[in-house]
Amino acid sequence: MARRIDSTACVGCGKCQRVCIVGCITEEKNRKRVINEAACVDCGACQLACPVKCISLKLIEKS
C-alpha cells in the first residue's frame, strides 16, 4: 500500500520529502507535498517525519 498526504493539513515544511528514500514526494506550487503512489515503497519514513501527522496509508477501495 502507498502513503497519501492530506493536502488540507500539510504545512509545506518538506520534512517528508527530505527523508523519502526513493524520491517519490514532490513539491507543488503552494509548497504542499504530493506522493507519487506508483513509486512509493511504503517504508513509512515520511509518515514518521511529518510534524503535523498528515500522512497515512492509502486504503485500497474494493469495487
Secondary structure, 3 states (H helix, E strand, C coil): CCEEECCCCCCCCCHHHHHCCCCCEEECCCCCEEECCCCCCCCCHHHHHCCCCCEEECCCCCC
